């Protein structure tokens, strides 16, 4: 087998990592190990750390998918946000978190405060939220009346307009074909997952 210098291998690793980041899924160190057939994960880590030292990659501590392109690793409005699955704008659907993919967004919030979901259902049509739209959500346990939120009722998630009336919480659709959801004491557990801060739609 032909000899490949460490520098050439590192260039290939950089190209691989860059491609993964731009496609929305930053690789873990083990992803690099598997992709390049290293026997030990430490070999992959050494190449990645060398790329950080050279300024070709940046590293965010405390995360398994910690490597970024320098423009994404600095304090910047551009963030990588995990895409956690789907949320119903209609009848409630069981909450689920798929293995995360990532999207890029410009935001003043830290990326660990945010997540994204794809909308299913038509209960929020009159708020301009259509089936297939992506909502970017800021994690927060409270909301103001009138906010559009993602809420968990029991094990089921929904996106609705948050209202407070007579000391109780109501989740209102923006489509007269659907009824409000009113969490009740002694009923299914209720919690807010966060506030919708952005809506995205593909034109294709």
C-alpha positions as CSV (number, residue, x, y, z in Angstrom):
1,X,0.0,0.0,0.0
2,X,1.3,3.4,-0.9
3,X,2.6,5.6,1.9
4,X,0.5,8.7,2.7
5,X,2.2,11.4,4.7
6,X,0.5,12.7,7.9
7,X,0.1,16.1,6.1
8,X,-1.8,14.6,3.2
9,X,-3.9,12.6,5.6
10,X,-4.7,15.7,7.5
11,X,-5.7,17.5,4.4
12,X,-8.2,14.7,3.6
13,X,-9.5,14.8,7.1
14,X,-10.0,18.6,6.9
15,X,-12.0,18.1,3.6
16,X,-14.1,15.4,5.2
17,X,-14.9,17.5,8.3
18,X,-15.6,20.6,6.3
19,X,-18.0,18.7,4.0
20,X,-19.8,17.2,7.0
21,X,-20.2,20.6,8.7
22,X,-21.5,22.3,5.6
23,X,-24.0,19.5,5.1
24,X,-25.3,20.1,8.6
25,X,-23.8,17.2,10.6
26,X,-20.4,18.0,12.3
27,X,-18.6,14.7,12.7
28,X,-17.5,13.3,16.0
29,X,-13.9,12.2,16.6
30,X,-15.1,8.6,16.2
31,X,-16.7,9.4,12.9
32,X,-13.3,10.6,11.7
33,X,-11.7,7.4,13.1
34,X,-14.2,5.2,11.2
35,X,-14.0,7.2,8.0
36,X,-10.2,6.9,7.8
37,X,-9.7,3.5,9.3
38,X,-7.6,4.5,12.3
39,X,-7.1,1.7,14.8
40,X,-7.3,4.2,17.8
41,X,-9.6,7.1,18.2
42,X,-6.5,9.0,19.6
43,X,-5.1,9.1,16.1
44,X,-8.1,10.9,14.7
45,X,-8.1,13.3,17.7
46,X,-4.4,14.2,17.1
47,X,-5.1,15.1,13.5
48,X,-8.1,17.2,14.5
49,X,-6.2,19.0,17.2
50,X,-3.5,19.7,14.7
51,X,-6.1,21.3,12.4
52,X,-7.3,23.4,15.3
53,X,-3.7,24.5,16.0
54,X,-3.2,25.4,12.3
55,X,-6.4,27.5,12.5
56,X,-8.3,25.4,9.9
57,X,-10.8,24.2,12.5
58,X,-12.2,25.7,15.7
59,X,-13.4,23.6,18.7
60,X,-16.3,24.2,21.1
61,X,-15.5,22.5,24.4
62,X,-18.0,20.2,26.1
63,X,-19.6,18.7,23.0
64,X,-19.1,15.4,21.2
65,X,-19.6,17.2,17.8
66,X,-17.3,20.0,18.9
67,X,-15.4,20.9,15.7
68,X,-16.4,23.9,13.6
69,X,-15.1,25.9,10.7
70,X,-13.4,29.0,12.1
71,X,-16.2,31.3,11.1
72,X,-18.7,29.2,13.0
73,X,-16.4,28.6,16.1
74,X,-16.0,32.3,16.9
75,X,-18.5,34.5,18.6
76,X,-20.7,35.0,15.6
77,X,-24.4,35.3,14.8
78,X,-24.1,32.1,12.7
79,X,-25.0,29.0,14.7
80,X,-25.5,25.3,14.2
81,X,-28.8,24.2,15.6
82,X,-30.0,20.6,16.2
83,X,-33.0,19.4,14.1
84,X,-34.9,17.2,16.6
85,X,-37.8,15.9,14.6
86,X,-41.4,16.9,13.9
87,X,-44.1,18.7,15.8
88,X,-47.8,18.7,15.1
89,X,-49.8,21.8,14.3
90,X,-53.1,20.0,14.5
91,X,-53.9,17.0,16.6
92,X,-51.3,16.2,19.2
93,X,-48.6,13.8,18.1
94,X,-46.2,11.7,20.3
95,X,-43.1,13.7,21.0
96,X,-39.9,12.2,19.6
97,X,-36.3,13.2,19.2
98,X,-34.6,11.7,16.1
99,X,-30.8,11.5,16.1
100,X,-30.0,15.2,15.5
101,X,-29.1,16.7,12.2
102,X,-28.0,20.3,12.2
103,X,-29.1,23.5,10.3
104,X,-27.3,26.8,10.2
105,X,-29.0,30.0,11.4
106,X,-28.1,33.6,12.2
107,X,-29.2,34.4,15.7
108,X,-28.2,36.4,18.8
109,X,-28.9,33.4,21.0
110,X,-26.4,30.7,21.9
111,X,-26.8,27.5,19.9
112,X,-27.4,25.4,23.0
113,X,-30.5,27.4,23.7
114,X,-32.1,26.5,20.3
115,X,-33.5,23.6,18.5
116,X,-35.5,23.2,15.2
117,X,-38.6,21.1,14.3
118,X,-40.5,20.4,11.1
119,X,-44.2,21.2,11.4
120,X,-47.0,18.8,10.5
121,X,-50.7,19.7,10.4
122,X,-52.7,22.8,9.6
123,X,-53.8,24.3,12.9
124,X,-51.5,27.3,12.6
125,X,-52.3,28.2,9.0
126,X,-53.5,31.7,9.9
127,X,-50.3,32.4,11.7
128,X,-48.4,31.7,8.5
129,X,-47.1,28.3,9.7
130,X,-47.7,25.6,7.0
131,X,-47.2,21.9,6.9
132,X,-43.5,21.3,6.1
133,X,-42.3,24.6,7.6
134,X,-39.4,24.5,9.9
135,X,-39.7,26.3,13.2
136,X,-36.6,27.4,15.3
137,X,-37.4,27.3,19.0
138,X,-35.7,28.9,21.9
139,X,-35.7,26.7,25.0
140,X,-37.6,28.4,27.8
141,X,-40.0,27.2,30.6
142,X,-42.3,30.3,30.5
143,X,-44.0,32.4,27.8
144,X,-46.0,35.6,27.4
145,X,-49.6,35.5,26.4
146,X,-49.7,35.7,22.6
147,X,-46.4,33.9,22.0
148,X,-46.3,31.0,19.6
149,X,-44.8,28.1,21.5
150,X,-44.0,24.4,21.4
151,X,-45.6,22.6,24.3
152,X,-45.6,19.1,25.7
153,X,-48.9,17.7,27.0
154,X,-48.2,14.3,28.5
155,X,-45.9,12.7,26.0
156,X,-47.2,14.6,23.0
157,X,-45.9,17.8,21.4
158,X,-47.7,20.6,19.6
159,X,-47.1,24.1,18.3
160,X,-49.8,26.7,19.3
161,X,-50.5,30.2,20.4
162,X,-50.0,30.5,24.2
163,X,-52.8,32.3,26.1
164,X,-53.4,32.9,29.8
165,X,-57.0,33.5,30.9
166,X,-58.4,33.6,34.4
167,X,-55.2,32.1,35.8
168,X,-55.1,29.1,33.4
169,X,-53.1,28.3,30.4
170,X,-54.7,27.7,27.0
171,X,-53.0,26.6,23.7
172,X,-54.9,28.1,20.8
173,X,-54.8,27.1,17.1
174,X,-54.8,29.7,14.3
175,X,-57.4,27.7,12.3
176,X,-61.1,27.6,13.2
177,X,-61.3,24.0,12.2
178,X,-59.3,23.1,15.4
179,X,-60.2,23.4,19.1
180,X,-58.0,24.9,21.8
181,X,-56.0,22.6,24.1
182,X,-56.6,23.5,27.8
183,X,-54.3,21.7,30.2
184,X,-56.2,20.8,33.3
185,X,-55.1,20.1,36.9
186,X,-55.0,16.4,37.4
187,X,-54.8,15.8,33.7
188,X,-51.8,15.1,31.5
189,X,-48.6,16.8,32.6
190,X,-48.0,20.1,30.8
191,X,-44.7,21.9,30.1
192,X,-43.4,24.5,27.7
193,X,-40.5,23.4,25.5
194,X,-39.9,26.8,24.2
195,X,-40.9,29.8,22.1
196,X,-40.9,29.9,18.3
197,X,-38.5,32.6,17.2
198,X,-38.2,31.9,13.4
199,X,-40.2,30.1,10.7
200,X,-38.5,28.7,7.6
201,X,-40.0,27.5,4.4
202,X,-38.5,25.8,1.4
203,X,-39.7,27.1,-2.0
204,X,-38.7,23.8,-3.8
